[in-house]
């Protein structure tokens, strides 16, 4: 009688290889799924005919461990004659969105509002390109939850508005920041900056569904006034 010989070691090796391949496929699928999820979170950005997502991080105020937040407003200059402003505005367009403030009969020309690190980087870029600039620095000291929420909302709002300075971005959806602001913890009514916080929340709630480039100046002016109000106290 003949017996069929089976190579058990070879069979076990084949089974191990099969399960190894399956495991690798599952791991790669998980990694790919995670990457795709991160790419679509959370603020919608419209680029031409394509809708993508901007990963704007908004964190609840109580999770922020820093005691203060520093913001930089980049100033190009102060001009007494408005006819001198148009040329300056054109020279700044390649670097971001511009806004102007009327101050005692003169026009201040600004190039965006930034968190300190980002602002310093842009100032260096301007200087390297021989464009004169200076800065106005505003500090929000987080003495309580009210101040912390003001700081976090301003930071999130700045990120959204600054996104509009990117060449291919036509608009940014505001649904996510509205939901986040409405979910923040309630603040004590006797907080010193409670009126400022309520004003800020109301402004965010009234933002259009899609914030466009031509609305960035209005947003910057609002943020500028909020920062100035807090720092003047």
Secondary structure, DSSP 8 states (H G I E B T S, - for coil): -------HHHHHHHHHHHHHHHHHHHHHHHHHHHHHHHHT-SEEEEETTEEEEE------GGG---SEEEEEEEEEEEES-GGGHHHHHHHHGGG--EEEEEETTEEEEEEEEEEHHHHHHHHHHHHHTT---EEEEEEEE--SHHHHHHHHHHHHHHHHHHHTTSTT--EEE-HHHHHHHHTS----TT-TTHHHHHHHHHHHHTS-SEEEGGGHHHHHHHHHHHHHHHHT-
